[in-house]
Amino acid sequence: MLVLPASAQTVVDGDTIKHKGRTYRLWGIDAPETKQTCADGWEAGKEATKTMVDLVRGRSIECFDVTLDRYGRTVALCFADDVNLSAEMVRSGMAWAFVRYSRDYVTQEIEAKAARLGVHAHQCEKAWDYRLRIRGDR
């Protein structure tokens, strides 16, 4: 377990944080890429990043390593004062459940879709499809 004071960590985007040179990719979710906009022009990537910043601001962060991804980043289950960051990002419509790797947040995504929150209100392309289209990467 690694406990990160919120002031000592950096939000990279909607599903990634950094601390002391180590990158943590949040377990089980995929948020819009930083420059990703939706069909209606909504800046999904910027909104997802802003949401993550708001979630961690002034809170203690705890991350539990799960695995390494193909880029060498630690994939971790991270909490901000006991709030599961992955679950909250999906619940708020700022990320998708990344069912390619986990089904942990499917219920939160169903609820966000039904409420038309975040990406579900703006005809957003899923992040993995966006990456494939833009740079041939999933």
Secondary structure as a PSIPRED ss2 file (coil, helix, strand):
# PSIPRED VFORMAT (PSIPRED V4.0)

   1 M C   1.000  0.000  0.000
   2 L E   0.000  0.000  1.000
   3 V E   0.000  0.000  1.000
   4 L E   0.000  0.000  1.000
   5 P E   0.000  0.000  1.000
   6 A H   0.000  1.000  0.000
   7 S H   0.000  1.000  0.000
   8 A H   0.000  1.000  0.000
   9 Q C   1.000  0.000  0.000
  10 T E   0.000  0.000  1.000
  11 V E   0.000  0.000  1.000
  12 V E   0.000  0.000  1.000
  13 D E   0.000  0.000  1.000
  14 G C   1.000  0.000  0.000
  15 D C   1.000  0.000  0.000
  16 T E   0.000  0.000  1.000
  17 I E   0.000  0.000  1.000
  18 K E   0.000  0.000  1.000
  19 H E   0.000  0.000  1.000
  20 K C   1.000  0.000  0.000
  21 G C   1.000  0.000  0.000
  22 R E   0.000  0.000  1.000
  23 T E   0.000  0.000  1.000
  24 Y E   0.000  0.000  1.000
  25 R E   0.000  0.000  1.000
  26 L E   0.000  0.000  1.000
  27 W C   1.000  0.000  0.000
  28 G C   1.000  0.000  0.000
  29 I E   0.000  0.000  1.000
  30 D E   0.000  0.000  1.000
  31 A C   1.000  0.000  0.000
  32 P C   1.000  0.000  0.000
  33 E C   1.000  0.000  0.000
  34 T C   1.000  0.000  0.000
  35 K C   1.000  0.000  0.000
  36 Q C   1.000  0.000  0.000
  37 T C   1.000  0.000  0.000
  38 C C   1.000  0.000  0.000
  39 A C   1.000  0.000  0.000
  40 D C   1.000  0.000  0.000
  41 G C   1.000  0.000  0.000
  42 W C   1.000  0.000  0.000
  43 E C   1.000  0.000  0.000
  44 A H   0.000  1.000  0.000
  45 G H   0.000  1.000  0.000
  46 K H   0.000  1.000  0.000
  47 E H   0.000  1.000  0.000
  48 A H   0.000  1.000  0.000
  49 T H   0.000  1.000  0.000
  50 K H   0.000  1.000  0.000
  51 T H   0.000  1.000  0.000
  52 M H   0.000  1.000  0.000
  53 V H   0.000  1.000  0.000
  54 D H   0.000  1.000  0.000
  55 L H   0.000  1.000  0.000
  56 V H   0.000  1.000  0.000
  57 R C   1.000  0.000  0.000
  58 G C   1.000  0.000  0.000
  59 R C   1.000  0.000  0.000
  60 S E   0.000  0.000  1.000
  61 I E   0.000  0.000  1.000
  62 E E   0.000  0.000  1.000
  63 C E   0.000  0.000  1.000
  64 F E   0.000  0.000  1.000
  65 D E   0.000  0.000  1.000
  66 V E   0.000  0.000  1.000
  67 T E   0.000  0.000  1.000
  68 L E   0.000  0.000  1.000
  69 D C   1.000  0.000  0.000
  70 R C   1.000  0.000  0.000
  71 Y C   1.000  0.000  0.000
  72 G C   1.000  0.000  0.000
  73 R C   1.000  0.000  0.000
  74 T E   0.000  0.000  1.000
  75 V E   0.000  0.000  1.000
  76 A E   0.000  0.000  1.000
  77 L E   0.000  0.000  1.000
  78 C E   0.000  0.000  1.000
  79 F E   0.000  0.000  1.000
  80 A E   0.000  0.000  1.000
  81 D C   1.000  0.000  0.000
  82 D C   1.000  0.000  0.000
  83 V E   0.000  0.000  1.000
  84 N E   0.000  0.000  1.000
  85 L H   0.000  1.000  0.000
  86 S H   0.000  1.000  0.000
  87 A H   0.000  1.000  0.000
  88 E H   0.000  1.000  0.000
  89 M H   0.000  1.000  0.000
  90 V H   0.000  1.000  0.000
  91 R H   0.000  1.000  0.000
  92 S C   1.000  0.000  0.000
  93 G C   1.000  0.000  0.000
  94 M C   1.000  0.000  0.000
  95 A C   1.000  0.000  0.000
  96 W E   0.000  0.000  1.000
  97 A E   0.000  0.000  1.000
  98 F C   1.000  0.000  0.000
  99 V C   1.000  0.000  0.000
 100 R C   1.000  0.000  0.000
 101 Y C   1.000  0.000  0.000
 102 S C   1.000  0.000  0.000
 103 R C   1.000  0.000  0.000
 104 D C   1.000  0.000  0.000
 105 Y C   1.000  0.000  0.000
 106 V H   0.000  1.000  0.000
 107 T H   0.000  1.000  0.000
 108 Q H   0.000  1.000  0.000
 109 E H   0.000  1.000  0.000
 110 I H   0.000  1.000  0.000
 111 E H   0.000  1.000  0.000
 112 A H   0.000  1.000  0.000
 113 K H   0.000  1.000  0.000
 114 A H   0.000  1.000  0.000
 115 A C   1.000  0.000  0.000
 116 R C   1.000  0.000  0.000
 117 L C   1.000  0.000  0.000
 118 G H   0.000  1.000  0.000
 119 V H   0.000  1.000  0.000
 120 H H   0.000  1.000  0.000
 121 A H   0.000  1.000  0.000
 122 H C   1.000  0.000  0.000
 123 Q C   1.000  0.000  0.000
 124 C C   1.000  0.000  0.000
 125 E C   1.000  0.000  0.000
 126 K C   1.000  0.000  0.000
 127 A H   0.000  1.000  0.000
 128 W H   0.000  1.000  0.000
 129 D H   0.000  1.000  0.000
 130 Y H   0.000  1.000  0.000
 131 R H   0.000  1.000  0.000
 132 L H   0.000  1.000  0.000
 133 R H   0.000  1.000  0.000
 134 I H   0.000  1.000  0.000
 135 R H   0.000  1.000  0.000
 136 G C   1.000  0.000  0.000
 137 D C   1.000  0.000  0.000
 138 R C   1.000  0.000  0.000
